[in-house]
Amino acid sequence: MNDNDNKIDFLKEYSIDNHKIMAMEQEKRYRLIQAAMQEFSRGYNAANTDRITHNAGISKGLLFHYFGSKKELFLFLMKYAVDLVTGEYIKVSFESQDFLENMWKVSLLAIDLTYKYPETYQFLVKGYFSLNEIIPEGMPREFGNPTEELMLKIYQNTDTSFFRDDVDPDKARQIIIWTMKGFSDKLLIYGSDIDNYKAHYEEIQTELKEYLQVLRKILYR
């Protein structure tokens, strides 16, 4: 099998539930996924399959039985992690039609999920940095984008009458999104150090709330 065949194999759309790794005994599968995520959190190039198998307590032959290459294992983990986050986002309901309030709710959810799945989020932070190097042609479609899907849900549940009459609702929402994006980019200073991120939790939360309060004064009635 040549390199192009391998590329087709791991880029094709598939369900995590149908991947052959799901046939592995549950506890062993969990150990492997956690060990692999922790190892890839070093960065893709620094990750070592020998350490993964040692920490997971399995043979290297078994690892490559389920995953034909290091790249295939990495892409599986990316899809696994994105599916996990998407599953949590799907549960979100928006009782309010206030765009800013819903954006605040989503921000708190993201912080809570970081606490709930620290290994997954630490892996995702490093993983997304690595994707452009691993797949220069672009992210595979099966990864999806849970953030974009959640934003669509918020858009569809917005009462634009909250905004001032002299403000274009679409532009107002875009300003809010740009502000949130800028704030998220700022958090990259914490890198993949989840403990450092947690240590600044209250500071991050307070600063974000202050930005949203300013936006409410400017854009709302």
C-alpha positions in Angstrom: 0.0 0.0 0.0 1.5 3.3 -1.0 1.4 6.6 0.9 -1.6 7.9 -1.1 -3.6 4.8 -0.2 -2.8 5.4 3.5 -4.0 9.1 3.1 -7.3 7.9 1.7 -7.7 5.4 4.5 -7.4 7.8 7.4 -9.1 10.8 5.8 -12.3 8.9 4.9 -15.4 9.6 6.9 -16.2 7.1 9.6 -17.9 6.7 12.9 -15.8 6.3 16.0 -18.2 3.5 17.1 -17.3 1.6 13.9 -13.6 1.8 14.3 -12.0 -1.5 15.1 -10.4 -0.2 18.3 -13.9 -0.3 19.8 -13.6 -4.1 19.8 -10.8 -3.8 22.4 -11.7 -4.5 26.0 -13.0 -1.2 27.5 -10.5 -0.7 30.3 -7.6 -1.4 27.9 -9.0 0.9 25.3 -9.4 3.7 27.8 -5.8 3.3 29.0 -4.6 3.4 25.4 -6.6 6.5 24.5 -5.5 8.3 27.6 -1.8 7.3 27.2 -1.9 8.4 23.5 -3.5 11.7 24.3 -1.0 12.5 27.0 1.9 11.6 24.7 0.6 13.6 21.8 0.2 16.6 24.1 4.0 16.8 23.9 3.5 17.7 20.2 3.1 15.4 17.2 6.7 15.1 16.3 7.8 14.6 19.9 5.3 11.9 20.6 6.8 8.4 20.8 4.7 5.2 20.2 7.1 3.2 22.5 6.0 5.5 25.4 2.4 5.2 24.4 2.4 1.4 24.5 4.5 1.3 27.7 2.1 3.6 29.5 -1.0 1.8 28.1 0.4 -1.6 29.0 0.0 -3.1 25.5 2.4 -4.3 22.9 3.5 -2.2 20.0 2.3 -4.9 17.6 -1.2 -4.5 19.1 -1.1 -0.8 18.7 -0.3 -1.0 15.0 -2.9 -3.8 14.6 -5.5 -1.2 15.4 -3.8 1.8 13.9 -1.6 1.3 10.9 0.6 4.4 11.6 1.3 7.1 14.1 -0.6 9.6 11.9 -3.7 7.3 11.8 -3.7 7.1 15.6 -3.3 10.8 15.9 -6.2 11.5 13.6 -8.4 9.0 15.4 -7.7 10.8 18.6 -8.6 14.1 17.1 -11.9 12.8 15.8 -12.5 11.1 19.2 -11.9 14.3 21.1 -14.0 16.5 18.7 -16.9 14.0 18.9 -16.7 14.1 22.7 -16.8 17.9 22.8 -19.6 17.9 20.2 -21.6 15.5 22.4 -21.4 17.9 25.3 -22.3 20.9 23.2 -25.4 19.2 21.8 -26.7 19.0 25.4 -26.7 22.8 25.7 -30.1 24.5 25.7 -30.7 28.2 25.5 -33.7 29.4 27.5 -32.8 33.0 26.9 -32.8 34.7 23.5 -30.2 37.2 24.7 -27.1 36.7 22.4 -24.7 38.0 25.0 -26.1 35.9 27.8 -25.9 32.8 25.6 -22.3 33.6 24.7 -21.5 33.9 28.4 -23.1 30.5 29.0 -21.1 28.9 26.2 -17.9 30.4 27.6 -18.6 28.9 31.1 -19.3 25.6 29.5 -16.0 25.6 27.7 -14.2 26.3 31.0 -16.2 23.5 32.8 -15.4 21.0 30.1 -11.7 21.8 30.4 -11.9 20.8 34.0 -14.0 17.7 33.2 -11.8 16.4 30.4 -8.4 17.9 31.0 -6.4 15.3 29.0 -8.8 15.7 26.1 -8.5 19.5 26.0 -4.8 19.5 26.5 -4.5 17.1 23.6 -6.8 19.3 21.4 -4.8 22.4 22.1 -1.6 20.8 20.9 -3.4 18.8 18.2 -4.8 21.8 16.4 -1.4 23.4 16.4 0.0 20.2 14.7 -2.8 19.7 12.1 -1.4 22.2 9.5 2.0 20.4 9.6 0.4 16.9 9.4 -2.3 17.7 6.9 -1.3 20.8 4.9 -4.2 20.2 2.5 -6.6 21.0 5.2 -8.5 19.4 8.1 -10.5 16.2 7.2 -14.3 16.8 6.9 -15.1 14.2 9.6 -13.5 16.3 12.3 -16.4 18.7 12.1 -16.4 22.0 14.0 -18.5 21.8 17.2 -17.9 25.5 17.9 -19.4 26.6 14.6 -22.4 24.3 15.0 -23.0 25.7 18.5 -22.7 29.3 17.2 -25.4 28.5 14.6 -27.6 27.3 17.4 -27.1 30.6 19.3 -27.8 32.6 16.1 -31.1 30.8 15.6 -32.2 31.5 19.1 -31.5 35.2 19.3 -34.1 38.0 19.8 -32.6 40.9 17.9 -34.8 43.4 19.7 -32.3 43.3 22.6 -30.0 45.4 20.4 -30.3 49.2 20.1 -32.5 50.5 17.2 -29.5 52.3 15.6 -27.3 49.2 15.6 -27.4 46.5 12.9 -28.1 43.2 14.7 -25.8 41.2 12.4 -22.9 43.6 12.8 -23.5 43.7 16.6 -23.3 39.9 16.8 -20.2 39.9 14.6 -18.6 42.4 17.0 -19.4 40.2 19.9 -18.0 37.1 18.1 -14.8 39.0 17.2 -14.3 40.1 20.8 -14.8 36.5 22.0 -12.4 35.3 19.3 -9.8 37.8 20.3 -10.2 36.9 24.0 -9.8 33.2 23.1 -6.7 33.9 21.1 -5.3 35.8 24.1 -5.7 32.6 26.2 -3.2 30.9 24.0 -0.5 32.4 26.2 -1.3 29.5 28.6 -0.4 27.1 25.8 -1.3 23.5 26.7 -0.6 23.9 30.4 -4.0 23.1 31.8 -2.8 23.6 35.4 -1.7 27.1 34.6 -5.0 27.8 32.9 -6.9 26.5 36.0 -4.8 28.7 38.3 -6.0 31.8 36.4 -9.7 30.6 36.2 -11.2 33.4 38.3 -9.0 36.1 36.6 -10.1 34.8 33.1 -13.7 34.7 34.1 -13.7 38.2 35.5 -12.0 39.7 32.5 -14.3 38.1 30.1 -17.4 39.2 32.0 -16.0 42.8 32.0 -15.7 42.7 28.2 -19.2 41.4 27.8 -20.5 44.1 30.1 -18.9 46.8 28.0 -20.4 45.3 24.9 -23.8 45.3 26.5 -23.5 49.0 27.3 -22.5 49.8 23.7 -24.8 47.5 21.7 -27.9 46.9 23.9 -30.9 49.1 24.7 
